[in-house]
């Protein structure tokens, strides 16, 4: 039977390629157990760079961090500080409330 109590958040962090390890390190120091890294491409207003008339699509890394809700604010602050996310072009992070989870019995 699934528990409907919300205990977790998902922190989604999108950073430049090569910065995912720093995201995971910062979140682990704040209490997270790890993260999942996926590759992506940027298409925002800051990614409209051209070299010799050829458009450049910067490579990005997405880090998904499932974290105990009580640790979310601390982890988000650690990620923001470690990667200077308040500076333009450094990346973004946002939090999604997780409605249900399965398969994370190691956290219990």
For each residue, the residues with C-beta under 8 A, 3 or more apart:
1:
2: 100 102
3: 7 100
4: 99 100
5:
6: 69 97 98 99
7: 3 68 69 98 101
8: 66 67 68 69 98 101 104
9: 66 67 69 72 95 96 97 98
10: 64 65 66 67 95 96 97 98
11: 27 32 63 64 65 67 72 75 76 79 93 94 95
12: 62 63 64 65 93 94 95 96
13: 23 62 63 65 79 83 85 91 92 93
14: 40 60 61 62 63 91 92 93
15: 19 20 22 23 60 61 63 83 90 91
16: 19 58 59 60 61 89 90 91
17: 39 58 59 60 61
18: 21 61
19: 15 16 22 23 61 83 91
20: 15 23 24 35 37 61 63
21: 18 24 25
22: 15 19 25 26 82 83
23: 13 15 19 20 26 27 35 61 63 65 79 82 83
24: 20 21 27 28 32 34 35 37 63 65
25: 21 22 28 29 82
26: 22 23 29 30 75 78 79 81 82 83
27: 11 23 24 30 31 32 35 63 65 67 75 78 79
28: 24 25 31 32 33 34
29: 25 26 78
30: 26 27 71 74 75 77 78 79
31: 27 28 67 68 71 74 75
32: 11 24 27 28 35 65 67 71 75
33: 28 107
34: 24 28 65
35: 20 23 24 27 32 63 64 65
36: 63 64 65
37: 20 24 61 62 63
38: 61 62 64
39: 17 59 60 61 62
40: 14 59 60 61 62
41: 57 58 59 60
42: 46 47 57 58 59 60
43: 47 57
44: 47
45: 48
46: 42 88 89
47: 42 43 44 56 57 58
48: 45 55
49: 55 56 58
50: 53 54 55 56
51: 54 56
52:
53: 50
54: 50 51
55: 48 49 50
56: 47 49 50 51
57: 41 42 43 47
58: 16 17 41 42 47 49
59: 16 17 39 40 41 42
60: 14 15 16 17 39 40 41 42 91
61: 14 15 16 17 18 19 20 23 37 38 39 40
62: 12 13 14 37 38 39 40
63: 11 12 13 14 15 20 23 24 27 35 36 37
64: 10 11 12 35 36 38
65: 10 11 12 13 23 24 27 32 34 35 36 75
66: 8 9 10 98 101 104
67: 8 9 10 11 27 31 32 71 72 75
68: 7 8 31 71 72 107
69: 6 7 8 9 72
70:
71: 30 31 32 67 68 74 75
72: 9 11 67 68 69 75 76 95
73: 76 77
74: 30 31 71 77 78
75: 11 26 27 30 31 32 65 67 71 72 78 79
76: 11 72 73 79 80 93 95
77: 30 73 74 80 81
78: 26 27 29 30 74 75 81 82
79: 11 13 23 26 27 30 75 76 82 83 85 93
80: 76 77 83 84 85 86 93
81: 26 77 78 84
82: 22 23 25 26 78 79
83: 13 15 19 22 23 26 79 80 90 91
84: 80 81 87 90
85: 13 79 80 90 91 92 93
86: 80 90
87: 84 90
88: 46
89: 16 46
90: 15 16 83 84 85 86 87
91: 13 14 15 16 19 60 83 85
92: 13 14 85
93: 11 12 13 14 76 79 80 85
94: 11 12
95: 9 10 11 12 72 76
96: 9 10 12
97: 6 9 10
98: 6 7 8 9 10 66 101
99: 4 6
100: 2 3 4
101: 7 8 66 98 104
102: 2
103:
104: 8 66 101 107 108
105: 108
106:
107: 33 68 104
108: 104 105
